[in-house]
């Protein structure tokens, strides 16, 4: 299993966006939290798919 630079960056971006989701939920902006959550899931999934086995 080999982690490429783009895979690591995409997973890090996804985790950063998860932190944003938590922050936005605390502020009460649910619609924006859903949009950020979808972006976080897409970033993490694309990062995992870029890992070379």
Secondary structure, 3 states (H helix, E strand, C coil): CECCHHHHHHHHHHHHHHHHHHHHHHHCCHHHHHHHHHHHHHHHHHHHHCCEC
